[in-house]
Amino acid sequence: MTSSDTKTVGQRVKELRRAAGMSQSDLAAAMGRSESWVSQVERGVQPVERLSVLQALADALSVPVRDLRLDAAPVEEAEPEEQTKSNDLDGLRVALTGHPALASLFEQPPTKPAPSLADFRRQVDEAWTLVHASSYAALSDHLAKLLPSIEAAVRHAPAGERAELHALRAKAYQVAASSFTRQDQADAAWVAADRALQAAELAGQPLEVVASLFRMAHAFMRQQHMDQAEQAAQSAAAVMGPRTEAPTCPPEELSLFGAMNLVLAVINAREGNRGLTHQHIDRARGIAARLGGDRNDFDTEFGPTNVEIHAVSTAVELGDAGLALEVAQHVDASGLSPERQSRFLLDVARAHAQRRHVGEATAALLDAEALAPEQIHDHHLAREVIRDLIQLSDPRIPEPLRNLAERSAVI
């Protein structure tokens, strides 16, 4: 057996892509996937077992399937378990397709008893846990079962249970929207967020409607549709603003209003509008001061710490690296989720890169990688800053930076 025979599919994809003169983004576009998905394939994080995906890769690379995997069997001979292995959200995308409970419209009874409200609550909580752990394969399987089940249940449940079922349905779709956004599948995130919004309204939960708009705004931002992102966030902020002026405004409502202002700050920073960016950051600071501490209402992690993290992020977007690093010195993000801490360190690295501080930027990226490796290996901003640092330090690329670039499949 030759050495090429023992190479993984990911290694062969990388070799063949480079031989074809394609970048990861070129291959991603040809596949209809995200660049992070291609990166995961090449690093062996995303297993490619289904023959349909192998064939699509081979077609995009203009090679036979056998060039990718020598033991590839014809599609009809593939083992059933090989057809189901996945580390992405494909199963969840399929579950989101079409009407969520078509049989119910024809008055067909459920084929099996619905879980109890307590079971549905537990399953929704478990879904959020999987998101924060970046366990997308498990999440996809979990939500692909949960969403049809809760859609059927809400249509056949006693009237007294429907409001809570609609609320749980809204939360489940928010989980889906959040995970799709993090996996660069903003089109599916938009669909999920819209369904969450409708379910929240049927539940009589206006704050859940706002939380759904929060997810929708993030989906539009990921698609670079800033006008739509701003419309989603601003429509909620305009209604909530006067309500939050009341001294008795509930903290949950304050948190959502603060989170929407952070969304608007990011949007304006990306559009280069310093005045409005700082206006929204200052408004969020005031709200966070009223709350008096970090919270996680509606899974937004809003509070004083998150405001300052966004102050760093928006300063980087505006090119104000000095301000970003000055603010970052006073931020203690240890109380937030590892994912949020990692994103903060990524912005610190971006600020150092803007100031051509290769060593400091690399150190921040390595700390971020230790907290949430998949986020650093796959996030498009992390990959961009790694490329920038390599360019800045070439031809003497520091070994820690080179190793990080290899783990991220950047070089």
Beta strands, then each sheet from edge to edge (+ up, - down):
end
